[in-house]
Protein backbone atom coordinates (compact mmCIF):
# COMPACT_ATOMS: atom_id res chain seq x y z
CA UNK A 1 0.00 0.00 0.00
CA UNK A 2 1.07 3.58 -0.57
CA UNK A 3 0.10 6.92 0.89
CA UNK A 4 0.05 9.54 -1.89
CA UNK A 5 -0.26 13.26 -1.25
CA UNK A 6 0.50 16.44 -3.11
CA UNK A 7 3.27 18.75 -1.95
CA UNK A 8 4.76 21.99 -3.16
CA UNK A 9 6.45 22.10 -6.55
CA UNK A 10 10.22 22.09 -6.60
CA UNK A 11 11.74 25.54 -6.77
CA UNK A 12 13.39 26.18 -10.12
CA UNK A 13 14.83 29.62 -9.41
CA UNK A 14 14.66 32.67 -7.20
CA UNK A 15 14.17 36.39 -7.78
CA UNK A 16 15.47 38.98 -5.35
CA UNK A 17 14.58 42.69 -5.14
CA UNK A 18 17.57 44.88 -4.26
CA UNK A 19 18.82 42.34 -1.73
CA UNK A 20 15.67 42.79 0.40
CA UNK A 21 14.27 39.31 -0.11
CA UNK A 22 12.31 37.16 -2.48
CA UNK A 23 10.01 38.67 -5.05
CA UNK A 24 7.97 37.71 -8.09
CA UNK A 25 7.93 39.34 -11.49
CA UNK A 26 5.69 39.55 -14.47
CA UNK A 27 5.74 40.77 -18.04
CA UNK A 28 2.78 42.10 -19.99
CA UNK A 29 2.78 41.23 -23.67
CA UNK A 30 0.59 43.37 -25.89
CA UNK A 31 -0.83 41.74 -28.98
CA UNK A 32 0.01 43.22 -32.35
CA UNK A 33 -2.51 45.90 -33.26
CA UNK A 34 -3.78 46.35 -29.69
CA UNK A 35 -3.86 49.75 -28.01
CA UNK A 36 -0.85 49.56 -25.69
CA UNK A 37 -2.00 52.46 -23.49
CA UNK A 38 -5.39 50.78 -22.94
CA UNK A 39 -3.76 47.44 -22.15
CA UNK A 40 -1.48 49.07 -19.56
CA UNK A 41 -4.39 50.86 -17.89
CA UNK A 42 -6.42 47.63 -17.82
CA UNK A 43 -3.51 45.73 -16.25
CA UNK A 44 -3.10 48.43 -13.58
CA UNK A 45 -6.81 48.21 -12.72
CA UNK A 46 -6.72 44.41 -12.45
CA UNK A 47 -3.57 44.56 -10.35
CA UNK A 48 -5.20 47.04 -7.96
CA UNK A 49 -8.17 44.69 -7.67
CA UNK A 50 -5.93 41.66 -7.03
CA UNK A 51 -3.99 43.57 -4.34
CA UNK A 52 -7.17 43.86 -2.25
CA UNK A 53 -7.13 40.07 -1.79
CA UNK A 54 -3.50 39.94 -0.63
CA UNK A 55 -2.09 40.55 2.86
CA UNK A 56 -1.39 44.22 3.68
CA UNK A 57 2.38 43.69 3.79
CA UNK A 58 2.47 42.67 0.09
CA UNK A 59 3.71 45.56 -2.04
CA UNK A 60 3.74 46.29 -5.75
CA UNK A 61 6.66 47.97 -7.47
CA UNK A 62 5.81 48.95 -11.00
CA UNK A 63 8.59 49.19 -13.54
CA UNK A 64 8.75 51.25 -16.66
C-alpha positions as CSV (number, residue, x, y, z in Angstrom):
1,X,0.0,0.0,0.0
2,X,1.1,3.6,-0.6
3,X,0.1,6.9,0.9
4,X,0.1,9.5,-1.9
5,X,-0.3,13.3,-1.2
6,X,0.5,16.4,-3.1
7,X,3.3,18.7,-1.9
8,X,4.8,22.0,-3.2
9,X,6.5,22.1,-6.6
10,X,10.2,22.1,-6.6
11,X,11.7,25.5,-6.8
12,X,13.4,26.2,-10.1
13,X,14.8,29.6,-9.4
14,X,14.7,32.7,-7.2
15,X,14.2,36.4,-7.8
16,X,15.5,39.0,-5.3
17,X,14.6,42.7,-5.1
18,X,17.6,44.9,-4.3
19,X,18.8,42.3,-1.7
20,X,15.7,42.8,0.4
21,X,14.3,39.3,-0.1
22,X,12.3,37.2,-2.5
23,X,10.0,38.7,-5.1
24,X,8.0,37.7,-8.1
25,X,7.9,39.3,-11.5
26,X,5.7,39.5,-14.5
27,X,5.7,40.8,-18.0
28,X,2.8,42.1,-20.0
29,X,2.8,41.2,-23.7
30,X,0.6,43.4,-25.9
31,X,-0.8,41.7,-29.0
32,X,0.0,43.2,-32.4
33,X,-2.5,45.9,-33.3
34,X,-3.8,46.4,-29.7
35,X,-3.9,49.8,-28.0
36,X,-0.8,49.6,-25.7
37,X,-2.0,52.5,-23.5
38,X,-5.4,50.8,-22.9
39,X,-3.8,47.4,-22.1
40,X,-1.5,49.1,-19.6
41,X,-4.4,50.9,-17.9
42,X,-6.4,47.6,-17.8
43,X,-3.5,45.7,-16.3
44,X,-3.1,48.4,-13.6
45,X,-6.8,48.2,-12.7
46,X,-6.7,44.4,-12.5
47,X,-3.6,44.6,-10.4
48,X,-5.2,47.0,-8.0
49,X,-8.2,44.7,-7.7
50,X,-5.9,41.7,-7.0
51,X,-4.0,43.6,-4.3
52,X,-7.2,43.9,-2.3
53,X,-7.1,40.1,-1.8
54,X,-3.5,39.9,-0.6
55,X,-2.1,40.6,2.9
56,X,-1.4,44.2,3.7
57,X,2.4,43.7,3.8
58,X,2.5,42.7,0.1
59,X,3.7,45.6,-2.0
60,X,3.7,46.3,-5.8
61,X,6.7,48.0,-7.5
62,X,5.8,48.9,-11.0
63,X,8.6,49.2,-13.5
64,X,8.7,51.2,-16.7
